[in-house]
Amino acid sequence: MKEKDSEEDNHKKVRMMKAEQQYIDLFTQCEDMINGHSAEVMSRLRRQAFADFCRLGFPTRKQERYKYTDMAKLFEPDYGLNLNRLDIPVNPYEVFRCDVPNMSTALYFVVNDAFYNRALPKGHLPEGVILGSLKEMAELYPELVAKYYGKLADTSKDGIVALNTMLAQDGFFLYVPKGVVVEKPLQLVNILRADVNFMANRRVLIILEEGAQAKLLVCDHAMNSVDFLATQVIEVYAGAGSAFDLYELEETHNATVRCSNLFVQQEADSNVMLNGMTLHNGITRNTTEVTLTGRGAEISLLGMAIEDKQQRVDNNTFIDHAVPDCKSYELFKYVLDDSAVGAFAGKVLVREGAQHTSSQQTNRNLCATREAHMYTQPQLEIYADDVKCSHGATIGQLNENALFYMQQRGIPQKEARLLLMFAFVNEVIDEIRLEALKDRLHRLVEKRFRGELNKCQGCTLCKE
């Protein structure tokens, strides 16, 4: 038995080295090209990120945070990259139509991993707000970008963050100066577009200074039916008294792999909402780390996943209460059908001296079939004695009594099932602080449960 186990371990090691070696070779051969099509501020970190990736490699399932997803396997295929920044033949403003009526957003695009700047919204942003290509803004405002870029996303701790840092050449940048309120919601659409299997590595850097406010909706879509792999690193700095909402909506297809790492740092009295919703995907791994560094900071961290077929969603969260008088509210809900697999691991750390902490963490899951699997691991680690903290998780099936009751009143079984599943996820949608988006999500979720949401809903190509 030990010999067999040893053989399996050796096979995994060989496979992992193959997955890692292709990226080591790629960077070694193309470092000058990567730097030449990016900004110097971003390129400063590449060498260290490369060294960290060589040392760390891809996370293994032996690591607690990654035990539910085989990351090396996801990166093993040979994907194409656009390191030479060739033009992608698409005008997103022509092929994409935002299907969130009445939201009136300022609409921006990232095509694969490059900010699309050939056409921009006509609406004017408030004075002092800087928004656009991360590469271009790093060239125009190098001191500002260098102050924040890569400071939260530590390449020495995570191989995928290191990989993204050594390969990313562009992305999205938002800076809101002190006291400025961006009234109009911002919308960023990430479009995956390629004729061959393709890998995109994008960065997002968001900075809100003291008292600043903004809301950002990020949507992920895929225009083509090829295999896509997208890595993403988001860094958010919320200054004292600032308010920021980030909504992420994933609506791609079954052959898409998404690996996202989101890092948030909050100062005193800041208020941040993070709401990630997966409506259609292939395999998704989301990592979220929030550090509350100032008294009175509040974080609402929410997530929703609707999965069927062979789809997978793995959410790993970490909230660090580093100082007293902070609040965190965390709610994740999954609905799993067919042979879908879900995973949630959430840890809340209350450090020594972080008195008067209030924290609530909840994970609720609904398995509609016996073949669906859910893994859940809520955790609390507390080193202060005057706190109010709770956590819990449930995994169950549809309430048979409720189904029977509804059928007795003339509701067909299929419709009754849909109503119960819709009511189950409604709690996450109702936390959204954009009414137009909330209304649209209600309709999209209903379509998803009815099996009508199998393609990107915003892309006109998908509707042909």
C-alpha positions, 0 to 999 in steps of 0.5 A: 500500500505504501509503495502504491501511495509513493508511486502516486505521489511521484506521479503528482510531483512530475505532473506539477513540475511539468505545469510549473516548468512551462511558466518558468521557461516562458518567463525566462525566454520572454522577460524582455517582451513582458517588460517592454509591453508593460510599465516599469512600476509593474516590472519592478516586482517581476524578478522577485515574483519569479523567484517566489514562483520558482520556490513555491510552485503551485499550491498543493492539496496538502496545503490547508487553504487549497485542499479542495482544488488541484491547482497544478492540474488547472495550469497544466494545459498549454494555453496561448498568451498575448505577451506581445500585446497584439490587437484583439479584433473586437470592439466591446462597445459594439458586441456587448450590451449591458443588460442591467436596465436603469443602472446607468453605469459608466462602462469600461472594458478589459479584453482578456487582460488589457484595458480597452481605451480606444473608446471611453464613456462620455460621462465625466468623472468627478475632479481628481478621480483617475481611472483607466489602464493600469499600465498607462496610469503607472506611466503617468502617475508612477509614484502613486501606483508604486505606493500601492501596487503589490503591497497587499498581494504578497508573492512570497506567500502564494504561488498563483499570486506570484505567477500573476505578478510576473506575467501581468502587463495591464489591468484596471486602475481606480483612484478616488481622492480625499472626500470625493464621491463618485455618484454614478456606479462604475462597471468593468466588463472582463471579456475573454476573447480568443480563437485558441485556448487562452490564458489571461493575467489581469491586475486591478488596483483600487485606491480610495482616500479618506472619505471617498466613496465609489461602487464598482460592478465587475462582470466576467464574460467569455465570447468564444467556446475555447478553453480559457484560464484567467488569473486575477489579482485585485488590491483594494485600499479603503482609507479612513471613513471611505465607502466602497462596494465591489460586486463581481458577477461571473457568467462565462461557460463550462470551459473557463477556469478562473483563479482570483485573489482579492486583497482588501485593507481598511482604515478607521471607520471605512465601510466595504461590501464585497459580493461575489456571485457565480451564475455560470462557470467551469472551475472557479477558485476565489481567495479573499483576504480582508485586514481591518487596520483602523477602529470602526472599520466594517466589512460585509463579505458575501457570496453566492454560487449556482452550479450544475453539471460538473462545475466547481466553485471554491471560495476561501476567505480570511478576515483579520480583525487587527484592532478593536471596535470593528465589525465583519459580516460574512454570508455565503450560499451555494445551490448545487445540482447534478454532479457539481462540487462546492467548497467554502473555507472561511477564517476569522481572526481576532487578534490580541487586544482587538476588543469589542469585535463583532463578527458573524460568519455563515455558510448555507448550502443546498444540494439538489441531488445526491451526486452533488458535493459540498465541503465547508470549513468555517473557523474562528480564532479569537485572542480577545475576551470582550467580543461577540463572534459566531459562525456556522454552516449547514448542508441540506436538501430541499425541504420535502415538507415545503414541497409537499405543502406547495404541491397540495396548493396546486403548484407543480413540483418543478415550479415548487423546487424553483421557488424554494431554490430562489428563496434560498439565495435571495438573502445574498441578492437582497444585500446588494446596495444597487437597486437596478442590479438587485432587480436584474439579479433576481431575473438572472437567477430565475433564468439560471434555475430554469436552465435558460442561462447557458451563455453570456447574457450581455454579448450580442455574439452569444445571442445570435 
